[in-house]
Amino acid sequence: MPVEALRAGAKLVIINAGETPLDRGAHLRFKEKIGEILPPVVERLKTLMEVTRGINGHFRLVGMSSLEERQWRMQWISSN
């Protein structure tokens, strides 16, 4: 999935203590454990974009186009 996201023009963020085959293609690389990095990253994201809950219960990233939101979700899923 990360490769498809990159092909679609998405930015790839990797959070992994060890090396991965996609490290060279990553736009942002954290070499710490996910438990050390993810909480402050999520807090920072909350300050950068407004997140609202839609009627269907899904979160919507306000201020992003549908394509940008889909790419962001793909990156998010691939890094978890």
C-alpha positions as CSV (number, residue, x, y, z in Angstrom):
1,M,0.0,0.0,0.0
2,P,2.8,2.5,0.7
3,V,4.2,2.0,-2.8
4,E,0.8,2.7,-4.3
5,A,0.4,5.9,-2.2
6,L,3.8,7.1,-3.4
7,R,2.9,6.4,-7.0
8,A,-0.3,8.5,-6.4
9,G,1.9,11.4,-5.2
10,A,1.4,10.9,-1.5
11,K,4.1,11.8,1.1
12,L,5.4,8.7,3.0
13,V,6.2,8.9,6.7
14,I,7.9,5.9,8.2
15,I,8.0,5.3,12.0
16,N,10.1,2.2,12.7
17,A,13.1,1.5,14.9
18,G,14.6,-0.8,12.3
19,E,15.3,-0.3,8.6
20,T,12.6,-0.8,6.0
21,P,12.8,-1.4,2.2
22,L,11.0,2.0,1.7
23,D,13.3,4.1,3.8
24,R,14.9,5.8,0.8
25,G,11.5,6.8,-0.6
26,A,10.3,8.2,2.7
27,H,9.7,12.0,2.9
28,L,10.0,11.8,6.7
29,R,11.7,9.0,8.6
30,F,11.6,8.4,12.4
31,K,14.0,5.7,13.7
32,E,12.5,5.6,17.1
33,K,9.9,3.2,18.4
34,I,6.4,4.0,17.4
35,G,5.3,4.4,21.0
36,E,7.8,7.2,21.5
37,I,7.0,9.1,18.4
38,L,3.3,8.7,17.6
39,P,1.8,10.5,20.6
40,P,3.6,13.8,20.0
41,V,3.1,13.5,16.2
42,V,-0.7,13.1,16.8
43,E,-0.7,16.1,19.1
44,R,1.1,18.2,16.5
45,L,-1.3,17.1,13.8
46,K,-4.3,18.1,16.0
47,T,-2.8,21.6,16.1
48,L,-2.2,21.7,12.3
49,M,-5.6,20.5,11.1
50,E,-9.2,20.5,12.3
51,V,-10.6,17.0,12.7
52,T,-14.4,16.7,12.8
53,R,-16.6,13.6,13.1
54,G,-19.1,13.2,10.3
55,I,-22.6,11.9,10.5
56,N,-21.5,8.4,9.5
57,G,-19.0,8.3,12.4
58,H,-15.9,8.6,10.2
59,F,-13.4,11.4,10.9
60,R,-13.0,14.0,8.2
61,L,-9.9,16.1,7.8
62,V,-11.2,19.6,7.2
63,G,-9.2,21.8,4.7
64,M,-8.0,18.9,2.5
65,S,-9.4,17.8,-0.8
66,S,-10.8,14.4,-1.1
67,L,-7.7,13.1,-2.8
68,E,-5.4,14.7,-0.2
69,E,-7.5,13.1,2.6
70,R,-7.5,9.7,0.9
71,Q,-3.7,9.9,0.5
72,W,-3.3,11.0,4.2
73,R,-5.5,8.1,5.3
74,M,-3.4,5.6,3.2
75,Q,-0.2,6.9,4.7
76,W,-1.7,6.7,8.2
77,I,-2.9,3.1,7.6
78,S,0.5,2.1,6.1
79,S,2.4,3.4,9.1
80,N,0.3,1.6,11.7
